[in-house]
């Protein structure tokens, strides 16, 4: 079975051109359950350069599906047997003003739009890609 990946290396994902955010914003909590944006924000902001994009996207999936520890390995294989949207399609980069930097090992951290770090990664990363726009 082919395994797909969403990981980038030495890449900076810029905030989408049509994002309404002027700086990095904490995604608001809606109701009782966490949104995709909430889970991604918590994982990446509290663990810079600890997880890959694949790790974060699968963790969101596992949390929302309420998977048991014993189900994770098989579920992850199944999840990545199909192509998945990468962090360029994340609400963090599309809506909430966060740029995502992946290091040489594919581990990610986030930087708020308008910060010195954001500008540095935008200028100095070997590869810079834009987040996907919300509208066509």
N, CA and C atoms as a LAMMPS dump frame, in Angstrom:
ITEM: TIMESTEP
0
ITEM: NUMBER OF ATOMS
408
ITEM: BOX BOUNDS ff ff ff
-5.0000000000000000e+02 5.0000000000000000e+02
-5.0000000000000000e+02 5.0000000000000000e+02
-5.0000000000000000e+02 5.0000000000000000e+02
ITEM: ATOMS id mol type element x y z
1 1 1 N 0.837 -1.186 0
2 1 2 C 0 0 0
3 1 3 C 0.886 1.256 0
4 2 1 N 0.603 2.171 -0.881
5 2 2 C 1.37 3.42 -0.951
6 2 3 C 0.982 4.316 0.224
7 3 1 N 1.988 4.901 0.842
8 3 2 C 1.736 5.826 1.947
9 3 3 C 2.052 7.24 1.458
10 4 1 N 1.083 8.131 1.603
11 4 2 C 1.259 9.528 1.194
12 4 3 C 1.756 10.337 2.386
13 5 1 N 2.324 11.494 2.112
14 5 2 C 2.785 12.367 3.186
15 5 3 C 2.407 13.815 2.877
16 6 1 N 2.244 14.594 3.944
17 6 2 C 1.969 16.025 3.79
18 6 3 C 3.169 16.836 4.254
19 7 1 N 4.258 16.144 4.614
20 7 2 C 5.412 16.823 5.19
21 7 3 C 6.198 17.615 4.151
22 8 1 N 6.645 18.768 4.578
23 8 2 C 7.585 19.585 3.81
24 8 3 C 8.899 19.61 4.587
25 9 1 N 9.989 19.924 3.904
26 9 2 C 11.275 20.119 4.563
27 9 3 C 11.821 21.478 4.152
28 10 1 N 12.395 22.198 5.122
29 10 2 C 12.98 23.522 4.862
30 10 3 C 12.036 24.412 4.059
31 11 1 N 10.8 24.478 4.494
32 11 2 C 9.778 25.224 3.754
33 11 3 C 8.992 26.113 4.709
34 12 1 N 8.587 27.268 4.204
35 12 2 C 7.73 28.166 4.981
36 12 3 C 6.411 28.336 4.229
37 13 1 N 5.311 28.072 4.927
38 13 2 C 3.981 28.262 4.34
39 13 3 C 3.461 29.617 4.802
40 14 1 N 3.308 30.52 3.852
41 14 2 C 2.801 31.863 4.142
42 14 3 C 1.296 31.836 4.353
43 15 1 N 0.804 32.844 5.062
44 15 2 C -0.634 33.015 5.262
45 15 3 C -1.284 33.273 3.898
46 16 1 N -2.494 32.76 3.706
47 16 2 C -3.222 32.931 2.444
48 16 3 C -3.467 34.411 2.153
49 17 1 N -3.457 34.758 0.868
50 17 2 C -3.682 36.14 0.448
51 17 3 C -5.036 36.676 0.906
52 18 1 N -6.033 35.81 0.974
53 18 2 C -7.374 36.288 1.334
54 18 3 C -7.719 36.074 2.815
55 19 1 N -6.711 35.81 3.637
56 19 2 C -6.966 35.668 5.078
57 19 3 C -7.353 37.028 5.66
58 20 1 N -8.383 37.067 6.502
59 20 2 C -8.769 38.336 7.119
60 20 3 C -7.853 38.733 8.284
61 21 1 N -6.98 37.82 8.724
62 21 2 C -6.13 38.085 9.892
63 21 3 C -4.996 39.039 9.553
64 22 1 N -4.714 39.943 10.483
65 22 2 C -3.593 40.872 10.339
66 22 3 C -2.414 40.429 11.204
67 23 1 N -2.667 39.454 12.075
68 23 2 C -1.635 38.874 12.932
69 23 3 C -2.101 37.473 13.305
70 24 1 N -1.232 36.713 13.971
71 24 2 C -1.629 35.375 14.399
72 24 3 C -2.713 35.46 15.462
73 25 1 N -3.798 34.753 15.262
74 25 2 C -4.922 34.777 16.197
75 25 3 C -5.157 33.384 16.773
76 26 1 N -5.554 33.341 18.046
77 26 2 C -5.94 32.077 18.659
78 26 3 C -7.331 31.732 18.127
79 27 1 N -7.488 30.556 17.508
80 27 2 C -8.807 30.194 16.976
81 27 3 C -9.841 30.124 18.104
82 28 1 N -11.011 30.72 17.915
83 28 2 C -12.026 30.679 18.971
84 28 3 C -12.597 29.274 19.144
85 29 1 N -12.946 28.939 20.376
86 29 2 C -13.576 27.653 20.663
87 29 3 C -15.065 27.782 20.358
88 30 1 N -15.585 26.805 19.642
89 30 2 C -17.003 26.834 19.275
90 30 3 C -17.707 25.648 19.934
91 31 1 N -18.58 25.939 20.886
92 31 2 C -19.319 24.856 21.54
93 31 3 C -18.428 24.005 22.426
94 32 1 N -18.825 22.746 22.591
95 32 2 C -18.123 21.85 23.506
96 32 3 C -16.926 21.153 22.877
97 33 1 N -17.014 20.879 21.574
98 33 2 C -15.919 20.13 20.959
99 33 3 C -14.937 21.076 20.28
100 34 1 N -13.668 20.682 20.333
101 34 2 C -12.616 21.495 19.716
102 34 3 C -12.719 21.409 18.2
103 35 1 N -12.417 22.51 17.537
104 35 2 C -12.388 22.531 16.074
105 35 3 C -11.029 22.028 15.598
106 36 1 N -10.932 21.762 14.31
107 36 2 C -9.649 21.386 13.704
108 36 3 C -8.611 22.458 14.038
109 37 1 N -8.994 23.723 13.897
110 37 2 C -8.069 24.835 14.178
111 37 3 C -7.61 24.821 15.635
112 38 1 N -8.518 24.559 16.575
113 38 2 C -8.154 24.508 18
114 38 3 C -7.119 23.424 18.268
115 39 1 N -7.367 22.227 17.73
116 39 2 C -6.458 21.094 17.976
117 39 3 C -5.093 21.367 17.347
118 40 1 N -5.085 21.839 16.102
119 40 2 C -3.804 22.137 15.439
120 40 3 C -3.051 23.228 16.201
121 41 1 N -3.763 24.271 16.599
122 41 2 C -3.136 25.376 17.315
123 41 3 C -2.471 24.889 18.6
124 42 1 N -3.202 24.099 19.39
125 42 2 C -2.646 23.586 20.647
126 42 3 C -1.408 22.738 20.415
127 43 1 N -1.507 21.803 19.47
128 43 2 C -0.373 20.901 19.211
129 43 3 C 0.875 21.656 18.768
130 44 1 N 0.71 22.555 17.804
131 44 2 C 1.881 23.215 17.214
132 44 3 C 2.414 24.33 18.112
133 45 1 N 1.532 25.114 18.733
134 45 2 C 2.014 26.232 19.56
135 45 3 C 2.713 25.733 20.829
136 46 1 N 2.25 24.615 21.388
137 46 2 C 2.854 24.098 22.627
138 46 3 C 4.039 23.179 22.374
139 47 1 N 4.232 22.756 21.133
140 47 2 C 5.304 21.797 20.801
141 47 3 C 6.049 22.203 19.533
142 48 1 N 6.674 23.392 19.517
143 48 2 C 7.361 23.8 18.282
144 48 3 C 8.464 22.805 17.893
145 49 1 N 8.463 22.444 16.631
146 49 2 C 9.453 21.527 16.044
147 49 3 C 9.488 20.152 16.713
148 50 1 N 8.352 19.729 17.286
149 50 2 C 8.278 18.389 17.866
150 50 3 C 7.56 17.434 16.912
151 51 1 N 6.578 17.943 16.175
152 51 2 C 5.755 17.1 15.309
153 51 3 C 5.91 17.481 13.842
154 52 1 N 5.68 16.496 12.966
155 52 2 C 5.618 16.775 11.532
156 52 3 C 4.176 17.155 11.194
157 53 1 N 3.977 17.636 10.005
158 53 2 C 2.637 17.924 9.507
159 53 3 C 1.777 16.658 9.558
160 54 1 N 2.338 15.527 9.142
161 54 2 C 1.612 14.249 9.198
162 54 3 C 1.144 13.953 10.622
163 55 1 N 2.036 14.156 11.601
164 55 2 C 1.69 13.895 13.006
165 55 3 C 0.503 14.751 13.442
166 56 1 N 0.554 16.025 13.107
167 56 2 C -0.499 16.963 13.531
168 56 3 C -1.824 16.614 12.856
169 57 1 N -1.799 16.394 11.548
170 57 2 C -3.043 16.096 10.834
171 57 3 C -3.664 14.784 11.309
172 58 1 N -2.817 13.784 11.569
173 58 2 C -3.365 12.519 12.057
174 58 3 C -3.895 12.66 13.484
175 59 1 N -3.216 13.426 14.306
176 59 2 C -3.682 13.64 15.688
177 59 3 C -5.074 14.289 15.691
178 60 1 N -5.294 15.244 14.81
179 60 2 C -6.611 15.879 14.681
180 60 3 C -7.654 14.816 14.323
181 61 1 N -7.32 14.004 13.328
182 61 2 C -8.225 12.945 12.881
183 61 3 C -8.527 11.978 14.032
184 62 1 N -7.482 11.524 14.726
185 62 2 C -7.635 10.55 15.813
186 62 3 C -8.479 11.126 16.948
187 63 1 N -8.237 12.387 17.277
188 63 2 C -8.981 13.026 18.363
189 63 3 C -10.459 13.18 17.99
190 64 1 N -10.711 13.596 16.771
191 64 2 C -12.098 13.809 16.346
192 64 3 C -12.859 12.492 16.164
193 65 1 N -12.127 11.411 15.867
194 65 2 C -12.755 10.086 15.713
195 65 3 C -12.758 9.319 17.03
196 66 1 N -12.16 9.916 18.065
197 66 2 C -12.123 9.274 19.388
198 66 3 C -11.461 7.903 19.341
199 67 1 N -10.339 7.798 18.64
200 67 2 C -9.662 6.507 18.488
201 67 3 C -8.947 6.093 19.769
202 68 1 N -8.925 4.789 20.004
203 68 2 C -8.219 4.218 21.151
204 68 3 C -6.751 4.044 20.771
205 69 1 N -5.898 4.01 21.776
206 69 2 C -4.467 3.811 21.575
207 69 3 C -4.197 2.591 20.69
208 70 1 N -4.915 1.506 20.917
209 70 2 C -4.703 0.259 20.176
210 70 3 C -5.084 0.375 18.697
211 71 1 N -5.884 1.365 18.339
212 71 2 C -6.34 1.535 16.955
213 71 3 C -5.444 2.457 16.136
214 72 1 N -4.56 3.19 16.797
215 72 2 C -3.83 4.27 16.142
216 72 3 C -2.944 3.837 14.981
217 73 1 N -2.151 2.775 15.174
218 73 2 C -1.203 2.38 14.128
219 73 3 C -1.926 2.022 12.826
220 74 1 N -2.937 1.179 12.923
221 74 2 C -3.686 0.778 11.732
222 74 3 C -4.445 1.966 11.128
223 75 1 N -5.019 2.791 11.989
224 75 2 C -5.777 3.952 11.514
225 75 3 C -4.864 4.934 10.784
226 76 1 N -3.639 5.103 11.293
227 76 2 C -2.696 6.031 10.647
228 76 3 C -2.319 5.517 9.254
229 77 1 N -2.068 4.213 9.162
230 77 2 C -1.749 3.608 7.868
231 77 3 C -2.891 3.846 6.876
232 78 1 N -4.105 3.606 7.332
233 78 2 C -5.309 3.794 6.513
234 78 3 C -5.465 5.262 6.105
235 79 1 N -5.265 6.161 7.072
236 79 2 C -5.413 7.607 6.855
237 79 3 C -4.471 8.092 5.753
238 80 1 N -3.211 7.653 5.794
239 80 2 C -2.226 8.113 4.817
240 80 3 C -2.151 7.233 3.572
241 81 1 N -3.047 6.243 3.455
242 81 2 C -3.095 5.464 2.219
243 81 3 C -3.749 6.297 1.115
244 82 1 N -4.461 7.341 1.517
245 82 2 C -5.039 8.306 0.563
246 82 3 C -4.325 9.632 0.778
247 83 1 N -4.237 10.423 -0.26
248 83 2 C -3.633 11.742 -0.116
249 83 3 C -4.465 12.598 0.826
250 84 1 N -3.807 13.416 1.633
251 84 2 C -4.485 14.308 2.576
252 84 3 C -4.1 15.752 2.276
253 85 1 N -4.982 16.673 2.627
254 85 2 C -4.667 18.096 2.476
255 85 3 C -3.549 18.448 3.458
256 86 1 N -2.578 19.219 3.002
257 86 2 C -1.44 19.569 3.852
258 86 3 C -1.749 20.834 4.658
259 87 1 N -0.75 21.335 5.357
260 87 2 C -0.942 22.52 6.199
261 87 3 C -1.236 23.782 5.374
262 88 1 N -1.046 23.717 4.068
263 88 2 C -1.431 24.856 3.219
264 88 3 C -2.943 25.039 3.23
265 89 1 N -3.677 23.976 3.577
266 89 2 C -5.141 24.041 3.638
267 89 3 C -5.636 24.161 5.083
268 90 1 N -4.718 24.31 6.031
269 90 2 C -5.093 24.413 7.441
270 90 3 C -5.81 25.729 7.726
271 91 1 N -6.785 25.706 8.63
272 91 2 C -7.413 26.973 9.023
273 91 3 C -6.402 27.938 9.668
274 92 1 N -5.314 27.409 10.224
275 92 2 C -4.3 28.292 10.819
276 92 3 C -3.673 29.193 9.763
277 93 1 N -3.372 28.629 8.6
278 93 2 C -2.721 29.407 7.54
279 93 3 C -3.733 30.138 6.652
280 94 1 N -4.934 29.594 6.547
281 94 2 C -5.947 30.197 5.675
282 94 3 C -6.727 31.31 6.355
283 95 1 N -6.981 31.182 7.654
284 95 2 C -7.915 32.082 8.328
285 95 3 C -7.311 32.843 9.511
286 96 1 N -6.417 32.178 10.277
287 96 2 C -6.014 32.742 11.567
288 96 3 C -4.641 33.417 11.603
289 97 1 N -3.994 33.595 10.453
290 97 2 C -2.777 34.411 10.399
291 97 3 C -1.494 33.762 10.868
292 98 1 N -1.386 32.445 10.735
293 98 2 C -0.168 31.758 11.157
294 98 3 C 0.599 31.214 9.966
295 99 1 N 1.887 31.528 9.906
296 99 2 C 2.778 30.907 8.941
297 99 3 C 3.349 29.653 9.575
298 100 1 N 3.57 28.627 8.781
299 100 2 C 4.097 27.356 9.284
300 100 3 C 5.477 27.116 8.681
301 101 1 N 6.468 26.936 9.545
302 101 2 C 7.823 26.621 9.079
303 101 3 C 8.115 25.158 9.37
304 102 1 N 8.634 24.449 8.359
305 102 2 C 9.093 23.085 8.595
306 102 3 C 10.604 23.053 8.438
307 103 1 N 11.265 22.409 9.388
308 103 2 C 12.727 22.354 9.382
309 103 3 C 13.233 21.226 8.475
310 104 1 N 14.53 20.964 8.522
311 104 2 C 15.122 19.95 7.637
312 104 3 C 14.607 18.542 7.927
313 105 1 N 14.007 18.326 9.103
314 105 2 C 13.444 17.016 9.445
315 105 3 C 11.931 16.969 9.259
316 106 1 N 11.356 18.032 8.716
317 106 2 C 9.915 18.069 8.5
318 106 3 C 9.121 18.43 9.743
319 107 1 N 9.789 18.783 10.83
320 107 2 C 9.096 19.185 12.075
321 107 3 C 8.642 20.635 11.918
322 108 1 N 7.439 20.93 12.447
323 108 2 C 6.859 22.245 12.194
324 108 3 C 6.71 23.121 13.441
325 109 1 N 6.713 24.434 13.194
326 109 2 C 6.418 25.446 14.207
327 109 3 C 5.63 26.545 13.506
328 110 1 N 4.943 27.374 14.284
329 110 2 C 4.133 28.416 13.667
330 110 3 C 4.555 29.794 14.141
331 111 1 N 4.382 30.767 13.239
332 111 2 C 4.788 32.135 13.511
333 111 3 C 3.694 33.071 13.032
334 112 1 N 3.337 34.028 13.899
335 112 2 C 2.256 34.956 13.59
336 112 3 C 2.622 35.95 12.509
337 113 1 N 1.664 36.237 11.666
338 113 2 C 1.807 37.235 10.604
339 113 3 C 2.249 38.552 11.222
340 114 1 N 3.217 39.204 10.601
341 114 2 C 3.677 40.505 11.077
342 114 3 C 4.799 40.455 12.096
343 115 1 N 5.138 39.257 12.602
344 115 2 C 6.23 39.166 13.582
345 115 3 C 7.577 39.14 12.862
346 116 1 N 8.642 39.442 13.606
347 116 2 C 9.99 39.407 13.023
348 116 3 C 10.333 38.005 12.532
349 117 1 N 9.919 36.978 13.297
350 117 2 C 10.216 35.604 12.9
351 117 3 C 9.521 35.26 11.58
352 118 1 N 8.274 35.684 11.456
353 118 2 C 7.517 35.422 10.224
354 118 3 C 8.266 36.027 9.035
355 119 1 N 8.669 37.294 9.172
356 119 2 C 9.393 37.975 8.076
357 119 3 C 10.696 37.249 7.752
358 120 1 N 11.422 36.821 8.811
359 120 2 C 12.704 36.139 8.625
360 120 3 C 12.521 34.846 7.821
361 121 1 N 11.534 34.027 8.227
362 121 2 C 11.323 32.762 7.516
363 121 3 C 10.843 33 6.091
364 122 1 N 10.03 34.008 5.887
365 122 2 C 9.533 34.325 4.545
366 122 3 C 10.696 34.703 3.627
367 123 1 N 11.66 35.428 4.161
368 123 2 C 12.802 35.883 3.35
369 123 3 C 13.908 34.841 3.229
370 124 1 N 14.115 34.035 4.264
371 124 2 C 15.304 33.183 4.307
372 124 3 C 15.062 31.698 4.056
373 125 1 N 13.821 31.258 4.011
374 125 2 C 13.573 29.832 3.78
375 125 3 C 13.934 29.463 2.36
376 126 1 N 14.453 28.247 2.192
377 126 2 C 14.846 27.829 0.85
378 126 3 C 13.633 27.664 -0.057
379 127 1 N 12.472 27.38 0.547
380 127 2 C 11.254 27.25 -0.246
381 127 3 C 10.117 27.951 0.495
382 128 1 N 9.381 28.801 -0.22
383 128 2 C 8.242 29.502 0.377
384 128 3 C 7.025 29.218 -0.491
385 129 1 N 5.949 28.753 0.141
386 129 2 C 4.702 28.487 -0.571
387 129 3 C 3.571 29.218 0.139
388 130 1 N 2.545 29.554 -0.586
389 130 2 C 1.394 30.245 0.004
390 130 3 C 0.348 29.253 0.46
391 131 1 N -0.348 29.594 1.529
392 131 2 C -1.504 28.798 1.939
393 131 3 C -2.56 28.939 0.866
394 132 1 N -3.441 27.976 0.815
395 132 2 C -4.504 28.015 -0.191
396 132 3 C -5.532 29.07 0.166
397 133 1 N -6.048 29.727 -0.852
398 133 2 C -7.083 30.726 -0.624
399 133 3 C -8.383 30.046 -0.234
400 134 1 N -9.218 30.756 0.479
401 134 2 C -10.518 30.216 0.863
402 134 3 C -11.482 30.251 -0.316
403 135 1 N -11.348 31.302 -1.13
404 135 2 C -12.246 31.42 -2.292
405 135 3 C -11.479 31.15 -3.574
406 136 1 N -12.176 30.826 -4.613
407 136 2 C -11.53 30.51 -5.895
408 136 3 C -11.087 31.764 -6.62
